[in-house]
């Protein structure tokens, strides 16, 4: 009997996990930055380009990306909590990563960012033997739920949080996200989960 209950409890937890995943996947991914007037920069040295921002509401970051630049080498991209200098997620973008609107992306385990907290999306530029290059933008073109707070760079060869400010953003890095579901959506999910638990209990 105890083993049966454990099996049924695991079924409930599995359904819960799938339901939460469904809530995230139901939203269309939004591109965080859509830079305007991209201009080619030749002879760009190795270093990190970082776009600093705050979400205006809680969001799930679903993928990290880098501008589609030819990719004779891979470009590491990282998502940072600026206050603590903590690397929250990272990946390396290559020519086989998913293409979408001038950028290539890798999916990540969704990371939750809270409202009015500062973060940075950072990409490492490493000159390759092919057409890899940087692009300067007239503006960052931040999405509706993102407040752009400036661009910083450094000339380090490994991924880190850059500290030198510059007026025009250089791409570089990007990410995609979905808004965190409203509390009412989670309440409905929990209510459904409660009904499922009651149903499982009556079967015991």
C-alpha positions in Angstrom: 0.0 0.0 0.0 2.8 2.4 0.9 4.6 1.7 -2.4 1.4 2.3 -4.2 1.0 5.7 -2.6 4.6 6.7 -3.5 3.9 5.8 -7.1 0.8 7.8 -7.2 2.5 10.8 -5.5 5.3 10.6 -8.1 2.6 10.7 -10.8 1.2 13.9 -9.3 4.7 15.5 -9.1 5.3 14.5 -12.8 2.0 16.2 -13.9 2.9 19.3 -11.8 6.3 19.6 -13.5 4.8 19.1 -17.0 2.2 21.7 -16.2 4.7 24.3 -15.1 6.8 23.6 -18.2 3.6 24.0 -20.3 3.0 27.4 -18.8 6.4 28.6 -19.8 6.3 27.1 -23.3 2.8 28.5 -24.0 4.2 32.0 -24.2 6.0 33.1 -27.4 9.7 34.0 -26.8 10.4 37.7 -27.0 13.8 38.9 -28.2 15.3 41.2 -25.6 17.2 43.6 -27.9 16.6 44.5 -31.5 19.5 46.8 -32.4 18.9 49.5 -35.0 21.4 50.6 -37.7 24.0 47.9 -37.1 27.4 49.0 -38.5 30.3 46.6 -39.1 33.4 47.1 -37.0 36.5 45.7 -38.6 39.5 44.7 -36.6 37.6 44.4 -33.3 39.9 43.1 -30.5 39.0 40.2 -28.2 36.9 41.2 -25.2 33.5 41.2 -23.6 30.5 43.2 -24.7 27.8 43.7 -22.0 24.3 45.1 -22.2 23.0 46.1 -18.8 19.2 46.1 -18.1 16.4 45.8 -15.6 13.2 43.9 -16.2 10.0 45.9 -15.5 8.3 42.7 -14.4 9.5 39.2 -13.6 10.6 37.2 -16.6 11.9 33.8 -17.5 15.1 33.9 -19.7 14.7 30.9 -22.1 17.7 31.2 -24.4 21.0 33.1 -24.8 22.3 34.3 -28.1 25.0 36.1 -30.2 24.7 38.2 -33.3 25.0 36.1 -36.5 28.6 36.9 -37.4 29.9 34.0 -39.5 31.1 31.8 -36.6 34.6 30.5 -37.5 34.8 30.3 -33.7 32.2 29.9 -30.9 31.3 32.9 -28.8 30.6 32.4 -25.1 27.5 34.2 -23.7 26.6 34.7 -20.1 23.7 36.1 -18.0 24.9 38.0 -14.9 23.3 39.3 -11.7 25.1 42.7 -11.6 24.6 43.3 -7.9 26.4 40.1 -6.9 28.5 39.6 -10.0 27.0 36.1 -10.2 26.9 34.2 -13.5 23.3 32.8 -13.7 23.6 30.9 -17.0 26.0 30.6 -19.9 26.4 28.8 -23.2 28.6 29.0 -26.4 26.9 30.1 -29.6 28.1 28.6 -32.8 27.0 28.5 -36.5 24.7 25.6 -35.7 22.8 27.4 -33.0 19.1 28.4 -33.7 18.8 31.5 -36.0 16.3 34.2 -35.3 16.3 37.8 -36.5 20.1 38.4 -37.0 21.0 36.3 -33.9 21.7 32.7 -33.1 20.5 31.2 -29.8 20.9 28.2 -27.6 18.1 27.1 -25.3 18.9 27.1 -21.6 17.1 25.9 -18.4 14.8 28.9 -17.8 16.3 31.5 -15.4 13.9 33.7 -13.4 14.8 37.5 -13.3 13.0 39.7 -10.9 11.6 43.2 -11.6 13.7 46.3 -11.0 16.9 44.3 -10.4 20.0 44.9 -12.6 21.3 42.2 -14.8 23.7 42.0 -17.8 23.9 39.9 -20.9 27.5 39.5 -21.9 29.2 38.0 -24.9 32.9 37.2 -25.5 34.2 38.3 -28.9 37.1 36.2 -30.1 38.5 37.0 -33.6 38.5 34.0 -35.8 39.9 33.1 -39.2 36.6 33.8 -41.0 34.0 36.6 -41.1 33.5 36.9 -37.3 33.2 40.5 -36.3 31.4 43.0 -34.1 28.5 45.4 -34.9 28.0 48.8 -33.5 24.3 49.9 -33.1 22.6 53.3 -33.1 20.4 52.0 -30.3 19.8 48.8 -28.4 16.1 48.5 -29.2 15.0 47.1 -25.8 11.8 45.0 -25.7 8.8 46.4 -23.8 9.5 44.5 -20.6 13.2 45.4 -20.6 14.7 48.8 -19.5 18.1 49.2 -21.2 20.7 50.8 -18.8 23.8 51.0 -20.8 26.7 49.2 -22.5 30.1 48.2 -21.0 33.1 46.4 -22.4 36.5 45.0 -21.5 39.4 43.4 -23.5 39.6 40.2 -21.5 39.7 36.9 -23.5 37.4 35.0 -21.2 33.8 35.6 -20.2 33.3 38.1 -17.3 31.3 41.1 -16.3 32.7 44.2 -18.1 33.2 47.5 -16.4 34.2 50.2 -18.9 31.3 52.2 -20.2 30.8 53.3 -23.8 28.0 55.3 -25.4 27.0 53.1 -28.4 26.2 49.4 -27.7 28.2 46.8 -29.6 26.6 43.4 -30.4 27.4 40.9 -29.3 25.1 39.2 -27.0 21.3 38.9 -26.7 18.7 36.7 -25.1 15.0 35.6 -25.4 12.5 35.5 -22.6 8.8 35.1 -21.6 7.0 36.9 -18.8 6.4 35.0 -15.6 2.7 33.9 -15.5 0.3 36.0 -13.5 -0.5 34.8 -9.9 -4.0 33.9 -11.1 -2.5 31.5 -13.7 -0.5 29.8 -11.0 -3.6 29.7 -8.7 -5.6 27.9 -11.4 -2.7 25.4 -11.8 -2.6 24.8 -8.1 -6.3 24.3 -7.9 -6.2 21.7 -10.7 -3.3 20.0 -8.9 -5.4 19.9 -5.7 -8.3 18.2 -7.5 -5.8 15.7 -9.0 -4.4 15.0 -5.5 -7.9 14.4 -4.1 -8.7 12.1 -7.0 -5.6 10.1 -6.4 -6.4 9.9 -2.7 -9.8 8.4 -3.4 -8.2 5.7 -5.6 -6.1 4.5 -2.7 
